[in-house]
Amino acid sequence: MEEEIFDFDTIIKDYDKYNVIKKNLKNKLLENYACRHNLATVKLNNEELHREWGRIYLDLYLIEPFVVEHLVLTKKDLFNKDVLDQQSLENYFNRILNSHKEGLNNTNYDSIRRIIYNIENEMADNSGEFNLRYGPSISFNDFVRLSVESEEARDIFYPKLEYGMQFNEIEDKFALAGNNIFDFFGKHEETDLYPFIASGTGINKKQLTQCISFIGLKPEIDGKVIPYVNNDNYLIGLHSLDTYYISCKGCRKALITNRKYTSKSGYLTRKLSLAMIDHYHDNDNKDCGTSHYLIYNVQCKEKLHQIIGRCYYDIDDNNEKISDELKTVTAKDKFLIGRKIGLRSPVTCCGEDGHVCATCYGPELSEINKNTNTGLVGVFTLTKDLTQRLLSAKHLLSTNTNKINWPEEFSDIFILNMNAIYFNAGIDSTISFAKPSLEDYDEDEEMFYTNTIFVANGRRKQTTCKSPVKLFINPKLLTNEQMSNNDDTISLSSIKVGEGDFLFKFETKNNELTKSLQQILDLIESSEHLGITDYNEFVNKFDDLLIENNMSYINSIHIEMIASVLIRDAKSNKRLNFGAKELNEYKISRVSKAVINSPLSVSLSFERLNDQLTNLDTYEKDGKSLMDYLFR
């Protein structure tokens, strides 16, 4: 069969012909999806390339900017990665934009960006049509075959968990299992899972881990961690009533989470949207000339990543500018980690009508997001992930605990297993600790607790160990005789403690799904704002919360846009005037308060109408808003 020829040198010169060829090739692929592997010849710059039809169809999509803007197309401008995923596609478009940025005016450059936007949308639509032909699914046969043929696969399907692991170590093992699954199936193109793994879309790593490796830990209804590792997976099924019961508890916890917290997230989105609808950046205002800046603490690599592309001043230990030289943060500026810088920020911008200038927003990001309501972009960037986490609770409810650092002496005397402490078998040991009083009784746990224990054994002299957490004493070990005698301490011997009896239990903090939402609510929607009154500390704390909750991928600019509407003049309740050399006294407002103090059409779109209509301040509002059009 003679190869078909695609003359790209001719195609890019005729937009109509380009569209016809692209449409015809699409129809051929839809009629017979298997022909995507047929080879064809591509003529480009007097060179012949042999590429599969499927690859050429992708090429035809991606070269549209070259056709429309009459750019020179070369071999290096074709997509040559083995896998098409979000990151490789993003890198491709960024390379095209950057390589032609100098030779284009603003109109042509914006045209290419619009074309790329349309390409992404059209490719997303096309994927649905082709998926119907391809029929992607997962075959149980793959897992049966691999469990017989591959020892590596068996280790994934039937993982071995060592005794004596703490909660965080089990969670690390779970995360490692997920990575191993992706690595393994990413190397096996013959499996049904490969297309999903390779594309990086349509599959959740945690859910997949629970399906084919092990389920792991689950939380109680009250958020504590259930001290039982579910070593089963949904591929082989649940093997005991214990694992079935714990899984049922997880389902109930998910329903409670959805019912209790999803509405909070939605309400936060609504309030922030109203507060931010009129606060966006103005790319035409290149520099507002503010003399103020945000003192930003670049304390870790995540915080550096959050401000790449932003403008800053070097500052000294007194937070004063060292010079007026304005610098730009780049990914290579590792030397900034551990330092404080004077960041040009939407918080301290004095742009006209409250709109943020390009310098305070970040010149490159300002150009990318021009003609966009970047206030609302900031809101949805933050809240969409918060809401999605809560909605995902019904699909996956896992734990996220903090590591507990125990003293070195503990390993000589004790063995830790999840949330329980046992005597180390084979070592004759005794411990003594202060006798608990009635005040030390925890009614919820139905146990006494202690914080300090005294340790002694045959190899060491007596050593005092301070437990890093509150320890609950096994009530089985506290006899009536011990509690009623006149001694101030209680002693326990490893010889007399029954085999398998725990000495102490402790609670491990579970940073569950709702933690990130509640912490952010406490910061921006509580009148105390976690005790923060300084806008510099406020922004830094906001970014720290994102990092703590594994949301450091959210750019700090979005957080600063939100924070900027909350910084209010203490007397007028209007946004603080950063155009003044000396700042008035200010306060950090709640989101709902910021909405009420917004222009009239915004506040009346919110709630508390009775309070507003009976307040004379309402009738003195003269601010304009995009919402005004709704009240005409």
C-alpha angles and dihedrals in degrees: 000000000000115000118248115242126225111191102202091177088066098034096060091056096059118050094190093050089046091056093047093051092047092049094047092050091049091053091050091052092048092049093050113012092184090067089073086093093056113117123237136176120249117199113207128159091346090305128113119223125187112219136160120257092245091054092047091051088055090047091054090055096048098046093060093103088056091051096047097041096035093237123168110263118209135177092261089059091067119094106256104167118120093227129043109213137142095273097046091047092048091050091049095052092044090052092051092048094047095045092055100034096100096050097050133075120228093265094054092042092053089047091057091049091053090048091052090050090053092046091055092049093047093047089052090052092047092052089066092054094048094044088061089058095042094045098204112207140145121251122213087211090073092061094045092049095045094048087059099039104037129053089193090057092048090054088054096046095042107030120186116226117199121230115249100042122145121228094259091050090054089050090050089051089051092051091047090051089055092051090048091052092053092045093048099047091039086067096047109073092173092069126090091234094060098084091052094046093045095049094046091220138098095033135083115217095211093048091047090050091054091047100052108013118029137318097224127187128355131196128241120242089263091052099258119130118259105232094228127096114217101215093179125093133206091250093067096024136234112307103195144034088244093062091043092052093047091050089051089052089053090054091052091048089052092052091050091048092052093047096046106036111024091072089052091055092047092049091050089052091052094049094046091047091055092045092049104036093100097036113088138126128271112218091192090063100074098182129006091197096229116173092209131082141180116260100227122190109214092196098155142014091262091060090048090052090051093062103040110142094024127126121243146166126226110246134192131231090281091055091248122139114263090202141344091251108127113214133188124233113235132182089252094060095099089145088075092067108107093022136100119233135188101246120198101230144174085243093066099030119123098195120155117278088006093291115142119244124233094252094053092044094045119269098239095042089045090058093046094049099038116137088025128113093242092181090066090041088060092049096050093042089059103037102039091068093043090053093043091053090056094044089050091058091089090056099042132010112179134156133252113193134177121247114252115216109214124195116264092246091064094073091057093055108022144043118214120212116178103298099348135084122211135179111267105254116239096028121096104224140163129197132189130192138173113286108253120239129213088267088063094060116111110206094196093055093032088223139103117246137210136186103198129051131181116222130202133167140157096270101047137045116246110296130190116224125191113209114227090217138036110275122213112211120229102251089212088069096051104085124193089246092056094048095046102045123093096250118119092213139050120220127203128189126206088223093060099038111095118249109264094018113129120225100205140002127203139191120247117206112245114208093206130185094274095053096084093050094046094048092050091047090051090052102046105020102039120086089226094053089206088300094300119138101160118085092217091056090042094060093042091051091049091054091044090056091053091052093046090053095047093253098116089125087080108098115239091232090074091052092048091051089056093044092051093067091050096057102091138177106257093226107034098031087222123126110287114263107239090176089080119089092225116040123228120236108284142189135204108245129208116250092247090050090050089054092050089051092049124100115302098259090052097049092045088053089059119055141268090082093161092055092048097046092050093048117089091211088070091064093051095059113117102164120128125229142179084243091067090085090065092060099051 
